[in-house]
Amino acid sequence: MNPLAIQSNEAINKAAPAAFALLSNTAQRLFFPKGILSQSAEAKDRAHKFNATIGTATEAGGPMYLQAAGRYFAELSPAEIFPYAPPAGRPGLREAWRKKMVQDNPGLKGKAYSLPIVTSAITHGLSLVGQLFLNPDDRVIAPDKIWGNYKLTFETVLEARIETFAMFDAQGGFNLDGFQVAVREEGRRSGKVIALLNFPNNPTGYTPTVEEAQSIVEILKAEAALGTKILSLSDDSYFGLFYENSTKESLFAQLADAHPNILAVKLDGATKEYYAWGFRTGFLTFGHVAGEPLFAGLEQKVKGAIRAGISNCCHASQTVTEKMLKDPDLSRQWQEKFEIMKTRALEVKRVLDQPEMVKVLKYYPFNSGYFMCLKLEGVDAETLRLHLLDKYGVGAISIGSSDLRVAFSCIETQDIAELFSLIRQGVLDLKA
């Protein structure tokens, strides 16, 4: 094993043995090399004569670039676009996102959480977390309503397994009993629990209530108190888009210092929150009572995984995201778009709660995010999806045999009634 990997392993184990026990075999081997990047960083500070370290081209004291590209970035300097970004991301952006997280999650105040590491959006962050904490045949606990890409990342690529429980109970709330049973069984089986907490949920658009969120935290704390090592993975892709009757904070805020046996991870980004999907700018943050000694070791592991995979994330989009976060008009602009999204979500409920709709279309609870999910009865979801495409020109996503995900985020409010009218008719066609 590389001495640098051993060094970070020892630092992590000393700071938080429970967190070290969660590391995968791959993570224990990972390190951030003292190669080109670290030597270039030293040269940047100390090579006052000539710096011939890094594989970029310069001229006239700045980065060399083509005007054919540069002319599209009228308000950014070449230095903010063309050079490599640091492996963990632009320092100013990391600090700005950390400040934003505390503003959005007052429960984080006074708790120990790391400086966010920049990822190439949340999918990349999920892959990094998987590399760090999943060995083949490890199990990830998740509701049965999940984003399909989790299976590709965790099962197909990393050879772990996703164990699901029914997301909703008979009353239409989050299935706390099912979650508790899944946590207990996995804790007894393996001595560790990896819990995937994706809220607002994709595909259903559900976020737990304040009371449900507190119960989720208490279930994990109780299991941790028994000696089980727990990784709580908060996929907060759609954070902030909370419309009614839900917690307004990430579960990460409560789990960040919940117990020495709980290592909390938060994945979020500009992708969905700020409607900047093509930026591919996300963040990975750790929370644990051990604080900075642990975070420093984990950051070295993450930087090693980034270096091995993509080297670093896009600099230009990081620059724009950083400037956006510091824009004094950002809050007003965000609220304006939030109200549009909320209006669409409430219009979906209004339409689906009409008597003629209730007879044909049932839906899972939703109160947040981009999506809602229809619970089909008597028709196959994939058959309906194809029928809607072929006969009515309507696109939706089939999930399993009985669920149809509808993204109201991309439907104008005035078109929502017609959309669901066509879906209703498609169901009636197939039943006939």
Backbone hydrogen bonds in HBPLUS format (Angstrom, degrees):
<---DONOR---> <-ACCEPTOR-->    atom                        ^
c    i                          cat <-CA-CA->   ^        H-A-AA   ^      H-
h    n   atom  resd res      DA  || num        DHA   H-A  angle D-A-AA Bond
n    s   type  num  typ     dist DA aas  dist angle  dist       angle   num
A0005-ALA N   A0002-ASN O   2.94 MM   3  5.26 124.4  2.25 106.6 120.9     1
A0006-ILE N   A0002-ASN O   3.05 MM   4  6.45 157.5  2.10 153.9 160.8     2
A0007-GLN N   A0003-PRO O   2.87 MM   4  6.07 154.2  1.94 145.0 152.2     3
A0008-SER N   A0004-LEU O   3.09 MM   4  6.35 162.8  2.12 146.7 149.6     4
A0009-ASN N   A0005-ALA O   2.89 MM   4  6.05 155.3  1.95 148.7 156.5     5
A0010-GLU N   A0006-ILE O   2.92 MM   4  6.12 160.9  1.95 152.4 156.5     6
A0011-ALA N   A0007-GLN O   3.07 MM   4  6.32 153.3  2.15 143.6 151.1     7
A0012-ILE N   A0008-SER O   2.93 MM   4  6.12 161.9  1.97 151.0 155.1     8
A0013-ASN N   A0009-ASN O   2.88 MM   4  6.03 167.5  1.90 153.9 157.8     9
A0014-LYS N   A0010-GLU O   2.95 MM   4  5.98 153.2  2.02 142.3 149.4    10
A0015-ALA N   A0011-ALA O   3.06 MM   4  6.19 156.4  2.12 142.9 149.1    11
A0016-ALA N   A0012-ILE O   2.82 MM   4  5.90 166.1  1.83 157.7 161.7    12
A0019-ALA N   A0016-ALA O   3.00 MM   3  5.35 122.1  2.35 107.6 121.6    13
A0020-PHE N   A0016-ALA O   3.09 MM   4  6.46 158.1  2.14 155.1 161.9    14
A0021-ALA N   A0017-PRO O   2.94 MM   4  6.17 150.2  2.03 145.5 153.5    15
A0022-LEU N   A0019-ALA O   3.07 MM   3  5.21 140.1  2.24  99.1 110.5    16
A0023-LEU N   A0020-PHE O   3.09 MM   3  5.37 149.8  2.18 106.7 115.4    17
A0024-SER N   A0132-LEU O   2.65 MM 108  5.46 165.5  1.66 138.6 139.0    18
A0028-GLN N   A0024-SER O   3.06 MM   4  6.36 154.9  2.13 148.6 154.7    19
A0029-ARG N   A0026-THR O   3.01 MM   3  5.24 133.7  2.23 101.8 114.7    20
A0030-LEU N   A0026-THR O   3.03 MM   4  6.26 125.9  2.34 141.6 157.1    21
A0030-LEU N   A0027-ALA O   3.05 MM   3  4.95 136.6  2.25  95.1 107.7    22
A0039-GLN N   A0035-GLY O   2.96 MM   4  5.98 163.9  1.99 157.4 162.7    23
A0040-SER N   A0036-ILE O   2.81 MM   4  5.83 148.0  1.92 142.8 152.3    24
A0041-ALA N   A0037-LEU O   2.93 MM   4  6.14 147.4  2.04 142.7 151.5    25
A0042-GLU N   A0038-SER O   3.08 MM   4  6.39 154.2  2.15 145.0 151.0    26
A0043-ALA N   A0039-GLN O   2.95 MM   4  6.19 155.9  2.01 143.0 150.1    27
A0044-LYS N   A0040-SER O   2.84 MM   4  6.04 144.9  1.96 144.5 153.9    28
A0045-ASP N   A0042-GLU O   3.20 MM   3  5.47 131.3  2.45 100.6 112.1    29
A0046-ARG N   A0042-GLU O   3.02 MM   4  6.20 146.4  2.14 145.6 156.0    30
A0047-ALA N   A0043-ALA O   2.73 MM   4  4.70 159.4  1.77 130.6 134.7    31
A0048-HIS N   A0046-ARG O   2.96 MM   2  5.68 124.9  2.27 111.2  95.1    32
A0056-THR N   A0054-ILE O   2.82 MM   2  5.75 140.6  1.98 102.7  92.7    33
A0064-MET N   A0057-ALA O   2.87 MM   7  5.43 172.7  1.88 133.5 131.1    34
A0059-GLU N   A0062-GLY O   2.89 MM   3  5.57 157.8  1.94 156.5 163.9    35
A0062-GLY N   A0059-GLU O   3.09 MM   3  5.57 166.6  2.10 118.1 122.4    36
A0069-ALA N   A0066-LEU O   2.97 MM   3  5.60 152.1  2.05 115.0 122.3    37
A0070-GLY N   A0066-LEU O   2.94 MM   4  6.17 173.0  1.94 153.3 154.9    38
A0071-ARG N   A0067-GLN O   3.02 MM   4  5.56 157.8  2.07 140.3 141.3    39
A0072-TYR N   A0069-ALA O   3.19 MM   3  6.04 168.1  2.21 124.4 128.0    40
A0073-PHE N   A0070-GLY O   3.04 MM   3  5.59 167.5  2.06 120.8 124.0    41
A0076-LEU N   A0073-PHE O   3.19 MM   3  5.49 166.6  2.21 114.2 118.3    42
A0080-GLU N   A0077-SER O   2.90 MM   3  5.32 151.0  1.98 114.1 123.2    43
A0081-ILE N   A0078-PRO O   3.10 MM   3  5.25 163.2  2.13 109.0 113.5    44
A0082-PHE N   A0078-PRO O   3.02 MM   4  5.89 162.2  2.05 162.8 165.8    45
A0089-GLY N   A0086-PRO O   2.87 MM   3  4.97 154.0  1.93 109.5 118.2    46
A0118-VAL N   A0088-ALA O   2.94 MM  30  5.52 174.0  1.94 136.0 134.5    47
A0093-LEU N   A0090-ARG O   3.07 MM   3  5.26 120.1  2.45 102.7 117.4    48
A0094-ARG N   A0090-ARG O   3.00 MM   4  6.30 161.2  2.03 160.2 165.8    49
A0095-GLU N   A0091-PRO O   3.02 MM   4  6.27 160.9  2.06 153.5 158.0    50
A0096-ALA N   A0092-GLY O   2.97 MM   4  6.10 153.6  2.05 140.0 147.8    51
A0097-TRP N   A0093-LEU O   2.88 MM   4  6.09 158.2  1.93 153.5 158.5    52
A0098-ARG N   A0094-ARG O   3.04 MM   4  6.19 153.1  2.11 141.4 149.1    53
A0099-LYS N   A0095-GLU O   3.02 MM   4  6.26 157.9  2.07 147.6 153.0    54
A0100-LYS N   A0096-ALA O   3.01 MM   4  6.26 154.8  2.07 143.0 150.0    55
A0101-MET N   A0097-TRP O   2.88 MM   4  6.14 153.9  1.95 149.0 155.6    56
A0102-VAL N   A0098-ARG O   3.21 MM   4  6.53 154.9  2.28 149.2 154.1    57
A0103-GLN N   A0099-LYS O   3.10 MM   4  6.38 157.4  2.15 148.3 154.8    58
A0104-ASP N   A0100-LYS O   2.94 MM   4  6.16 155.6  2.00 152.8 159.2    59
A0105-ASN N   A0101-MET O   2.84 MM   4  5.86 134.0  2.06 138.5 151.6    60
A0108-LEU N   A0105-ASN O   2.89 MM   3  5.80 171.4  1.90 132.8 135.0    61
A0109-LYS N   A0106-PRO O   3.14 MM   3  5.75 163.5  2.17 118.2 122.8    62
A0111-LYS N   A0108-LEU O   2.96 MM   3  5.42 161.2  1.99 142.1 141.0    63
A0288-HIS N   A0112-ALA O   3.30 MM 176  5.93 143.6  2.44 135.5 145.9    64
A0114-SER N   A0286-PHE O   2.77 MM 172  5.25 159.2  1.81 152.9 159.1    65
A0117-ILE N   A0284-LEU O   2.86 MM 167  5.06 165.6  1.88 139.9 144.2    66
A0284-LEU N   A0117-ILE O   2.83 MM 167  5.06 144.8  1.96 139.2 150.9    67
A0119-THR N   A0282-GLY O   2.87 MM 163  4.84 165.0  1.89 115.8 119.7    68
A0121-ALA N   A0119-THR O   2.80 MM   2  5.32 134.3  2.01 104.3  90.2    69
A0282-GLY N   A0119-THR O   2.93 MM 163  4.84 173.3  1.94 143.6 141.7    70
A0125-GLY N   A0121-ALA O   3.25 MM   4  6.57 152.6  2.33 138.5 146.5    71
A0126-LEU N   A0122-ILE O   2.82 MM   4  6.13 153.1  1.89 154.3 160.2    72
A0127-SER N   A0123-THR O   3.08 MM   4  6.37 154.8  2.14 145.1 151.7    73
A0128-LEU N   A0124-HIS O   2.91 MM   4  6.23 155.5  1.97 151.8 158.6    74
A0129-VAL N   A0125-GLY O   2.94 MM   4  6.19 163.7  1.96 152.5 156.5    75
A0130-GLY N   A0126-LEU O   2.89 MM   4  6.09 156.3  1.95 146.5 153.5    76
A0131-GLN N   A0127-SER O   2.94 MM   4  6.24 155.3  2.01 147.9 154.1    77
A0132-LEU N   A0128-LEU O   3.00 MM   4  6.28 151.9  2.08 147.7 155.5    78
A0133-PHE N   A0129-VAL O   2.96 MM   4  6.09 149.9  2.06 152.8 159.8    79
A0134-LEU N   A0130-GLY O   2.93 MM   4  5.12 148.4  2.03 144.3 144.6    80
A0138-ASP N   A0135-ASN O   3.01 MM   3  5.52 161.1  2.04 138.3 139.0    81
A0137-ASP N   A0159-GLU O   2.72 MM  22  6.07 163.1  1.75 137.9 139.9    82
A0161-ARG N   A0138-ASP O   2.72 MM  23  6.05 153.3  1.78 162.5 171.0    83
A0140-VAL N   A0161-ARG O   2.70 MM  21  6.13 151.5  1.78 156.8 166.7    84
A0163-GLU N   A0140-VAL O   2.76 MM  23  5.86 154.8  1.83 145.9 154.8    85
A0141-ILE N   A0194-ILE O   2.82 MM  53  6.09 164.6  1.85 170.0 172.9    86
A0196-LEU N   A0141-ILE O   2.90 MM  55  6.01 179.4  1.90 173.4 173.5    87
A0142-ALA N   A0163-GLU O   3.05 MM  21  6.29 154.6  2.12 151.7 154.7    88
A0165-PHE N   A0142-ALA O   3.20 MM  23  6.66 134.2  2.42 139.8 151.4    89
A0144-ASP N   A0165-PHE O   2.80 MM  21  5.49 128.1  2.07 160.6 155.3    90
A0150-TYR N   A0147-TRP O   3.17 MM   3  5.99 160.5  2.21 122.3 127.1    91
A0151-LYS N   A0148-GLY O   3.13 MM   3  5.79 134.6  2.35 113.4 122.2    92
A0153-THR N   A0149-ASN O   2.96 MM   4  6.18 165.1  1.98 155.3 158.3    93
A0154-PHE N   A0150-TYR O   2.77 MM   4  5.77 164.8  1.80 157.0 160.1    94
A0155-GLU N   A0151-LYS O   2.88 MM   4  4.96 137.0  2.07 119.4 133.1    95
A0156-THR N   A0151-LYS O   2.97 MM   5  6.44 158.8  2.02 156.4 163.4    96
A0157-VAL N   A0152-LEU O   3.07 MM   5  6.28 149.3  2.17 150.8 158.9    97
A0158-LEU N   A0153-THR O   3.33 MM   5  6.51 142.7  2.48 138.0 148.3    98
A0160-ALA N   A0154-PHE O   2.86 MM   6  5.53 161.0  1.90 156.3 151.1    99
A0159-GLU N   A0155-GLU O   2.90 MM   4  4.49 129.0  2.17 115.9 123.6   100
A0175-ASN N   A0167-MET O   2.79 MM   8  5.37 156.2  1.85 142.7 140.3   101
A0169-ASP N   A0173-GLY O   2.88 MM   4  5.60 156.1  1.94 150.1 157.9   102
A0172-GLY N   A0169-ASP O   3.03 MM   3  5.40 164.6  2.06 114.1 118.9   103
A0176-LEU N   A0174-PHE O   2.89 MM   2  5.80 122.5  2.22 114.6  98.2   104
A0179-PHE N   A0175-ASN O   3.03 MM   4  6.29 156.5  2.08 149.0 156.0   105
A0180-GLN N   A0176-LEU O   2.87 MM   4  6.05 162.3  1.90 151.3 156.1   106
A0181-VAL N   A0177-ASP O   2.98 MM   4  6.20 162.9  2.01 151.9 155.9   107
A0182-ALA N   A0178-GLY O   3.05 MM   4  6.21 162.6  2.08 145.9 150.7   108
A0183-VAL N   A0179-PHE O   2.94 MM   4  6.17 159.9  1.98 153.1 158.5   109
A0184-ARG N   A0180-GLN O   2.91 MM   4  6.11 167.9  1.92 153.7 157.2   110
A0185-GLU N   A0181-VAL O   2.89 MM   4  6.04 167.3  1.91 154.4 158.1   111
A0186-GLU N   A0182-ALA O   3.05 MM   4  6.15 163.2  2.08 145.9 150.7   112
A0187-GLY N   A0183-VAL O   2.87 MM   4  6.00 155.6  1.93 149.1 156.7   113
A0188-ARG N   A0184-ARG O   2.95 MM   4  6.17 156.8  2.00 150.7 156.0   114
A0189-ARG N   A0185-GLU O   2.94 MM   4  6.09 149.8  2.03 141.8 150.9   115
A0190-SER N   A0186-GLU O   2.93 MM   4  5.98 173.8  1.93 156.1 156.5   116
A0191-GLY N   A0187-GLY O   2.91 MM   4  4.65 137.8  2.09 118.9 130.0   117
A0229-LYS N   A0191-GLY O   3.05 MM  38  6.39 164.7  2.07 146.4 143.1   118
A0193-VAL N   A0229-LYS O   2.77 MM  36  6.28 149.0  1.87 153.8 162.1   119
A0231-LEU N   A0193-VAL O   2.80 MM  38  6.22 161.5  1.84 162.5 168.7   120
A0195-ALA N   A0231-LEU O   2.89 MM  36  6.26 156.5  1.94 162.8 170.7   121
A0233-LEU N   A0195-ALA O   2.83 MM  38  5.96 177.3  1.83 169.5 168.9   122
A0197-LEU N   A0233-LEU O   2.80 MM  36  5.82 174.6  1.80 154.4 156.2   123
A0235-ASP N   A0197-LEU O   3.00 MM  38  6.07 142.5  2.15 125.5 137.1   124
A0201-ASN N   A0206-TYR O   2.96 MM   5  5.17 161.0  2.00 129.0 135.1   125
A0205-GLY N   A0201-ASN O   2.66 MM   4  4.81 149.2  1.75 135.4 143.9   126
A0367-ASN N   A0205-GLY O   2.89 MM 162  6.15 154.6  1.95 149.5 149.0   127
A0368-SER N   A0205-GLY O   2.99 MM 163  5.15 137.5  2.18 153.6 155.3   128
A0247-THR N   A0208-PRO O   2.87 MM  39  6.21 164.4  1.89 155.2 150.6   129
A0213-ALA N   A0209-THR O   2.86 MM   4  6.04 162.3  1.89 155.1 159.8   130
A0214-GLN N   A0210-VAL O   3.05 MM   4  6.29 158.7  2.10 146.0 151.5   131
A0215-SER N   A0211-GLU O   3.03 MM   4  6.28 152.0  2.11 143.4 151.2   132
A0216-ILE N   A0212-GLU O   2.94 MM   4  6.23 153.4  2.01 151.4 158.2   133
A0217-VAL N   A0213-ALA O   3.12 MM   4  6.42 161.6  2.16 150.5 154.5   134
A0218-GLU N   A0214-GLN O   2.95 MM   4  6.23 159.8  2.00 148.5 154.3   135
A0219-ILE N   A0215-SER O   2.91 MM   4  6.12 152.4  1.99 149.8 156.6   136
A0220-LEU N   A0216-ILE O   3.17 MM   4  6.48 159.8  2.22 148.9 153.4   137
A0221-LYS N   A0217-VAL O   2.87 MM   4  6.13 157.5  1.92 153.1 160.3   138
A0222-ALA N   A0218-GLU O   2.89 MM   4  5.99 158.0  1.94 146.0 151.6   139
A0223-GLU N   A0219-ILE O   3.12 MM   4  6.33 154.4  2.19 142.2 148.9   140
A0224-ALA N   A0220-LEU O   2.92 MM   4  6.11 156.5  1.98 147.0 153.8   141
A0225-ALA N   A0221-LYS O   2.93 MM   4  6.15 147.7  2.03 145.9 154.3   142
A0226-LEU N   A0223-GLU O   3.07 MM   3  5.30 145.5  2.19 102.8 113.0   143
A0227-GLY N   A0224-ALA O   2.92 MM   3  5.29 161.9  1.96 113.6 118.8   144
A0230-ILE N   A0261-ASN O   2.83 MM  31  6.06 174.7  1.84 171.5 170.3   145
A0263-LEU N   A0230-ILE O   2.88 MM  33  6.25 165.5  1.90 167.2 169.3   146
A0232-SER N   A0263-LEU O   3.06 MM  31  6.37 155.0  2.12 143.6 151.5   147
A0265-VAL N   A0232-SER O   2.83 MM  33  6.05 152.4  1.90 172.4 178.2   148
A0234-SER N   A0265-VAL O   2.84 MM  31  6.02 172.7  1.85 162.0 160.4   149
A0267-LEU N   A0234-SER O   2.89 MM  33  6.12 165.1  1.91 170.5 166.0   150
A0236-ASP N   A0267-LEU O   2.79 MM  31  5.75 153.5  1.86 161.6 169.4   151
A0239-PHE N   A0236-ASP O   3.04 MM   3  5.02 158.9  2.09 120.2 117.4   152
A0241-LEU N   A0238-TYR O   3.28 MM   3  6.14 166.3  2.30 142.3 145.8   153
A0369-GLY N   A0241-LEU O   2.84 MM 128  5.15 151.4  1.93 143.2 152.5   154
A0243-TYR N   A0367-ASN O   2.92 MM 124  5.55 154.8  1.98 150.7 156.9   155
A0253-ALA N   A0250-SER O   3.04 MM   3  5.69 147.5  2.15 115.0 121.4   156
A0254-GLN N   A0251-LEU O   3.11 MM   3  5.48 130.5  2.37 106.4 117.8   157
A0255-LEU N   A0251-LEU O   3.03 MM   4  6.23 147.2  2.14 149.2 159.5   158
A0256-ALA N   A0252-PHE O   2.88 MM   4  5.58 132.3  2.11 150.7 155.6   159
A0258-ALA N   A0255-LEU O   3.29 MM   3  4.76 176.6  2.30 101.0 102.1   160
A0262-ILE N   A0259-HIS O   2.95 MM   3  5.32 166.2  1.97 119.8 122.4   161
A0264-ALA N   A0287-GLY O   2.97 MM  23  4.84 164.8  1.99 158.9 155.1   162
A0287-GLY N   A0264-ALA O   2.81 MM  23  4.84 145.9  1.92 143.8 142.8   163
A0266-LYS N   A0285-THR O   2.84 MM  19  5.10 158.1  1.89 149.0 154.7   164
A0285-THR N   A0266-LYS O   2.96 MM  19  5.10 156.3  2.02 146.6 153.3   165
A0268-ASP N   A0283-PHE O   3.20 MM  15  5.42 156.1  2.26 140.1 147.0   166
A0283-PHE N   A0268-ASP O   2.76 MM  15  5.42 147.4  1.86 154.0 150.4   167
A0270-ALA N   A0281-THR O   3.04 MM  11  5.89 144.6  2.17 163.1 172.2   168
A0274-TYR N   A0270-ALA O   3.10 MM   4  4.95 150.1  2.19 118.1 126.2   169
A0276-ALA N   A0270-ALA O   3.38 MM   6  5.77 152.0  2.46 140.5 140.3   170
A0276-ALA N   A0271-THR O   3.00 MM   5  4.63 126.4  2.29 117.7 131.6   171
A0275-TYR N   A0272-LYS O   3.37 MM   3  4.92 168.0  2.38  96.5  99.9   172
A0279-PHE N   A0276-ALA O   3.16 MM   3  5.51 150.0  2.26 107.0 115.8   173
A0291-GLY N   A0288-HIS O   3.21 MM   3  5.87 153.3  2.29 117.0 122.9   174
A0294-LEU N   A0291-GLY O   3.06 MM   3  5.82 132.4  2.29 123.8 133.6   175
A0295-PHE N   A0291-GLY O   3.14 MM   4  6.30 163.4  2.17 143.3 148.5   176
A0296-ALA N   A0292-GLU O   2.85 MM   4  5.86 162.5  1.88 160.8 161.8   177
A0298-LEU N   A0294-LEU O   3.00 MM   4  6.30 162.4  2.04 156.5 161.9   178
A0299-GLU N   A0295-PHE O   2.81 MM   4  5.94 154.0  1.88 148.6 155.6   179
A0300-GLN N   A0296-ALA O   3.26 MM   4  6.50 151.3  2.35 140.6 146.7   180
A0301-LYS N   A0297-GLY O   3.32 MM   4  6.67 150.6  2.41 141.5 148.8   181
A0302-VAL N   A0298-LEU O   2.94 MM   4  6.29 161.9  1.97 154.8 159.3   182
A0303-LYS N   A0299-GLU O   2.82 MM   4  5.96 167.9  1.83 155.3 158.8   183
A0304-GLY N   A0300-GLN O   3.00 MM   4  6.11 147.8  2.10 137.9 146.5   184
A0305-ALA N   A0301-LYS O   3.01 MM   4  6.36 153.1  2.08 147.9 154.9   185
A0306-ILE N   A0302-VAL O   2.85 MM   4  6.17 156.6  1.91 154.7 161.7   186
A0307-ARG N   A0303-LYS O   2.84 MM   4  5.96 163.8  1.87 147.5 152.4   187
A0308-ALA N   A0304-GLY O   2.95 MM   4  6.11 152.1  2.03 143.0 150.5   188
A0309-GLY N   A0305-ALA O   3.00 MM   4  6.08 136.6  2.20 137.3 148.6   189
A0309-GLY N   A0306-ILE O   3.11 MM   3  5.10 126.7  2.40  94.4 108.6   190
A0310-ILE N   A0306-ILE O   2.83 MM   4  5.65 145.0  1.96 149.2 159.0   191
A0311-SER N   A0306-ILE O   2.75 MM   5  5.47 138.2  1.93 146.9 142.4   192
A0312-ASN N   A0310-ILE O   2.80 MM   2  5.55 139.8  1.96 106.6  94.2   193
A0318-GLN N   A0315-HIS O   3.10 MM   3  5.11 118.6  2.49  96.0 111.6   194
A0319-THR N   A0315-HIS O   2.94 MM   4  6.23 157.5  1.99 156.7 162.8   195
A0320-VAL N   A0316-ALA O   3.05 MM   4  6.35 163.4  2.08 151.7 155.3   196
A0321-THR N   A0317-SER O   2.96 MM   4  6.05 159.6  2.01 142.7 148.7   197
A0322-GLU N   A0318-GLN O   2.90 MM   4  6.10 160.2  1.94 151.0 156.2   198
A0323-LYS N   A0319-THR O   3.02 MM   4  6.28 163.3  2.05 152.3 156.4   199
A0324-MET N   A0320-VAL O   2.82 MM   4  6.00 153.3  1.90 148.6 156.9   200
A0325-LEU N   A0321-THR O   2.96 MM   4  6.19 158.2  2.01 151.1 155.6   201
A0326-LYS N   A0323-LYS O   3.18 MM   3  5.19 134.0  2.41  95.2 107.6   202
A0327-ASP N   A0324-MET O   3.05 MM   3  5.10 162.5  2.08 107.0 112.3   203
A0330-LEU N   A0327-ASP O   3.07 MM   3  5.39 168.2  2.09 117.9 120.5   204
A0333-GLN N   A0329-ASP O   3.12 MM   4  6.34 166.3  2.14 156.6 160.6   205
A0334-TRP N   A0330-LEU O   2.82 MM   4  6.01 162.3  1.85 159.7 165.0   206
A0335-GLN N   A0331-SER O   2.97 MM   4  6.13 163.8  2.00 149.7 153.9   207
A0336-GLU N   A0332-ARG O   3.05 MM   4  6.26 150.6  2.14 145.4 153.2   208
A0337-LYS N   A0333-GLN O   3.23 MM   4  6.58 156.9  2.28 148.5 152.9   209
A0338-PHE N   A0334-TRP O   2.86 MM   4  6.10 154.5  1.93 151.2 159.7   210
A0339-GLU N   A0335-GLN O   3.00 MM   4  6.20 157.4  2.05 149.3 153.1   211
A0341-MET N   A0337-LYS O   3.01 MM   4  6.36 162.4  2.04 154.0 158.1   212
A0342-LYS N   A0338-PHE O   2.82 MM   4  6.08 162.1  1.85 157.4 162.7   213
A0343-THR N   A0339-GLU O   2.94 MM   4  6.02 159.3  1.99 142.1 147.9   214
A0344-ARG N   A0340-ILE O   3.06 MM   4  6.35 155.3  2.13 147.5 153.8   215
A0345-ALA N   A0341-MET O   3.02 MM   4  6.32 160.5  2.06 150.5 155.4   216
A0346-LEU N   A0342-LYS O   2.94 MM   4  6.19 167.2  1.95 159.4 161.9   217
A0347-GLU N   A0343-THR O   2.92 MM   4  6.04 145.4  2.05 141.8 151.9   218
A0348-VAL N   A0344-ARG O   2.98 MM   4  6.28 149.3  2.07 148.4 156.0   219
A0349-LYS N   A0345-ALA O   3.24 MM   4  6.64 158.2  2.29 146.5 151.2   220
A0350-ARG N   A0346-LEU O   2.93 MM   4  6.19 159.2  1.98 146.0 152.1   221
A0351-VAL N   A0347-GLU O   2.94 MM   4  6.12 165.3  1.96 153.1 156.0   222
A0352-LEU N   A0348-VAL O   2.92 MM   4  6.11 170.1  1.93 155.6 158.5   223
A0353-ASP N   A0349-LYS O   2.92 MM   4  5.89 134.1  2.14 146.4 156.6   224
A0354-GLN N   A0351-VAL O   3.26 MM   3  5.66 165.9  2.28 112.1 115.4   225
A0357-MET N   A0354-GLN O   2.87 MM   3  5.37 135.6  2.07 115.7 128.7   226
A0358-VAL N   A0354-GLN O   2.95 MM   4  6.16 162.1  1.98 158.7 164.7   227
A0359-LYS N   A0355-PRO O   3.38 MM   4  6.54 150.2  2.47 147.3 152.0   228
A0360-VAL N   A0357-MET O   2.86 MM   3  5.46 148.8  1.96 117.4 126.6   229
A0361-LEU N   A0357-MET O   2.75 MM   4  5.67 175.2  1.75 171.5 172.7   230
A0375-LYS N   A0362-LYS O   2.79 MM  13  5.24 158.3  1.83 125.7 133.0   231
A0364-TYR N   A0373-CYS O   3.01 MM   9  5.83 165.3  2.04 172.4 177.3   232
A0409-SER N   A0370-TYR O   3.30 MM  39  4.95 143.2  2.44 153.2 147.4   233
A0372-MET N   A0406-VAL O   3.04 MM  34  5.53 142.6  2.19 147.2 158.6   234
A0406-VAL N   A0372-MET O   2.90 MM  34  5.53 171.7  1.90 161.5 164.3   235
A0374-LEU N   A0404-LEU O   2.86 MM  30  5.09 166.3  1.88 150.3 146.5   236
A0404-LEU N   A0374-LEU O   3.09 MM  30  5.09 155.4  2.15 136.8 143.6   237
A0376-LEU N   A0402-SER O   2.72 MM  26  4.98 158.6  1.77 166.8 163.9   238
A0384-LEU N   A0380-ASP O   2.90 MM   4  6.14 159.1  1.94 154.8 161.0   239
A0381-ALA N   A0401-SER O   2.87 MM  20  5.05 160.5  1.91 121.4 126.6   240
A0385-ARG N   A0381-ALA O   2.85 MM   4  6.07 158.1  1.90 146.4 153.0   241
A0386-LEU N   A0382-GLU O   3.09 MM   4  6.29 166.6  2.11 150.5 152.3   242
A0387-HIS N   A0383-THR O   3.00 MM   4  6.16 155.1  2.06 145.1 152.8   243
A0388-LEU N   A0384-LEU O   2.83 MM   4  6.02 162.0  1.87 159.4 163.0   244
A0389-LEU N   A0385-ARG O   3.08 MM   4  6.33 152.8  2.16 143.8 151.3   245
A0390-ASP N   A0386-LEU O   2.90 MM   4  6.07 171.1  1.91 153.3 155.6   246
A0391-LYS N   A0387-HIS O   2.89 MM   4  5.84 167.7  1.91 152.4 156.1   247
A0392-TYR N   A0388-LEU O   3.04 MM   4  5.16 142.0  2.19 121.0 132.6   248
A0393-GLY N   A0388-LEU O   2.92 MM   5  6.12 107.2  2.46 146.5 161.3   249
A0394-VAL N   A0388-LEU O   3.04 MM   6  5.19 174.6  2.04 122.4 122.4   250
A0393-GLY N   A0389-LEU O   3.21 MM   4  4.47 137.6  2.40 109.4 116.0   251
A0397-ILE N   A0405-ARG O   3.11 MM   8  5.00 177.3  2.11 149.3 149.8   252
A0405-ARG N   A0397-ILE O   2.68 MM   8  5.00 156.3  1.73 161.3 159.2   253
A0399-ILE N   A0403-ASP O   2.84 MM   4  5.09 166.1  1.86 150.0 148.1   254
A0403-ASP N   A0399-ILE O   3.31 MM   4  5.09 143.6  2.46 149.5 153.1   255
A0411-ILE N   A0408-PHE O   3.21 MM   3  5.13 165.2  2.23 111.6 110.2   256
A0415-ASP N   A0412-GLU O   2.88 MM   3  5.38 154.1  1.94 116.3 125.0   257
A0416-ILE N   A0413-THR O   3.24 MM   3  5.48 162.8  2.27 110.0 115.1   258
A0419-LEU N   A0415-ASP O   3.01 MM   4  6.24 159.4  2.05 153.1 159.5   259
A0420-PHE N   A0416-ILE O   3.10 MM   4  6.39 169.2  2.12 160.7 160.3   260
A0421-SER N   A0417-ALA O   2.96 MM   4  6.06 141.6  2.11 141.8 153.4   261
A0422-LEU N   A0418-GLU O   3.00 MM   4  6.23 153.1  2.07 150.7 156.0   262
A0423-ILE N   A0419-LEU O   3.06 MM   4  6.43 153.2  2.14 144.7 152.7   263
A0424-ARG N   A0420-PHE O   2.85 MM   4  5.94 161.1  1.88 141.9 147.4   264
A0425-GLN N   A0421-SER O   2.96 MM   4  6.19 156.2  2.02 142.2 148.7   265
A0426-GLY N   A0422-LEU O   2.86 MM   4  6.08 151.1  1.94 144.5 152.8   266
A0427-VAL N   A0423-ILE O   3.02 MM   4  6.36 151.5  2.10 150.7 157.4   267
A0428-LEU N   A0424-ARG O   3.04 MM   4  6.38 160.4  2.08 150.2 155.5   268
A0429-ASP N   A0425-GLN O   2.82 MM   4  6.07 153.0  1.89 150.1 157.9   269
A0430-LEU N   A0426-GLY O   3.17 MM   4  6.42 162.9  2.20 146.4 149.3   270
A0431-LYS N   A0427-VAL O   2.97 MM   4  6.23 157.1  2.02 151.8 158.7   271
A0432-ALA N   A0428-LEU O   2.95 MM   4  6.05 142.0  2.09 143.2 152.9   272
A0432-ALA N   A0429-ASP O   3.18 MM   3  5.22 125.5  2.49  93.3 107.3   273
